[in-house]
Amino acid sequence: MLNGFVAAHDGRVRRPDDTDLVVRSDAPVEGKVSVVTGGGSGHEPMHAGYVGSGMLDGAAAGAIFTSPPATEFADLIDEVDNGSGVLAVIKNYEGDIMNFETAIDLVGDADVETVIVDDDVAVSEETDKTGRRGVAGTILVHKIAGAKAAQGASLSEVRKVAERVIENVASMGVALTSCTPPEKGSSTFQLGDEEIELGIGIHGEPGIERTQLDSADEVTEQLAAPVVEDLELSAGDEVAVIVNGLGNTPLGELYVVNRKLDDILSDADVDVYRSLVGEYCTSLDMSGCSITLLELDEELKELLDYPAATPTLTIRE
């Protein structure tokens, strides 16, 4: 998969020998903080799809739904570190956190800081000891932290703006079918033809409620309400939107969801500054979608608009 990915984007990214890494072709890039991430495969285009100018300097790929080992994360840091510091963006899963922390110990004197993304409002510390999961909102952390780094900010400044995104981003997903991990060869859970799982995780983790299939408008309302409530949005606020397919949902259906979400936000006098609709963080072949909202301020809008050129996301001046 990684070789095919690099072949498709020849000249923009490369795979260092004997690694499961994808890094910018020009890495390490002198004079800027490096931003990295990683995690299990099966979420394509996450994570390597966001490697490029204005976003990530590199990403590590684990096996399907499995964190990369600490040695891979350590190799990633070594590969992109130029002496200006490295920010590791970690989704809130025990394996990713543990392996990244071990990697930082392995690289010794490298200046590495971390942020942990936990945007999934379906989960709390009351329902899961790890707390809220990191899902599609992670992409906005990549975008904004990557832009701040590209502007020449210090490691501390890049970390702080990433933390501000994490504090102001929230997501929730719904599954219409399970995903099918290749090693298992069968669905991770069973849903009836007229059932949906609200609050599903991107590895097929159970949601908060199994309920009857409603119309797209009604499902969108069920997803949007807890996200809006979590961010405490009110009239006059501005947001960035991601309507994200989970791997097996037609783009047309995602636009239907986005239309209803736009209506919901408009009725609340919340301004949509930018919308992304498509597959950005998937779960193999799962049917379903997630919505993500990021409450914006002037600096976050500027960084969201900052040019980026990656295999998955391009922002032009």
Sequence and secondary structure as in RCSB ss.txt:
>XXXX:A:sequence
MLNGFVAAHDGRVRRPDDTDLVVRSDAPVEGKVSVVTGGGSGHEPMHAGYVGSGMLDGAAAGAIFTSPPATEFAD
LIDEVDNGSGVLAVIKNYEGDIMNFETAIDLVGDADVETVIVDDDVAVSEETDKTGRRGVAGTILVHKIAGAKAA
QGASLSEVRKVAERVIENVASMGVALTSCTPPEKGSSTFQLGDEEIELGIGIHGEPGIERTQLDSADEVTEQLAA
PVVEDLELSAGDEVAVIVNGLGNTPLGELYVVNRKLDDILSDADVDVYRSLVGEYCTSLDMSGCSITLLELDEEL
KELLDYPAATPTLTIRE
>XXXX:A:secstr
 HHHHHHHTBTTEE  TTSSEEEETT S TTS EEEEEEEESSTTTTGGGBSBTSBSEEEEEEET    HHHHHH
HHHHH  SS EEEEEES HHHHHHHHHHHHHHTT  EEEEEE  BTT  TTT TT S   TTHHHHHHHHHHHHH
TT  HHHHHHHHHHHHHTEEEEEEESS    TTT S SS   TTEEEET  TTS   SEEEE   HHHHHHHHHH
HHHHHHT  TT EEEEEEEE BS  HHHHHHHHHHHHHHHHHTT EEEEEEEE SS  TTB EEEEEEEE  HHH
HHHHHS EE SS EE  
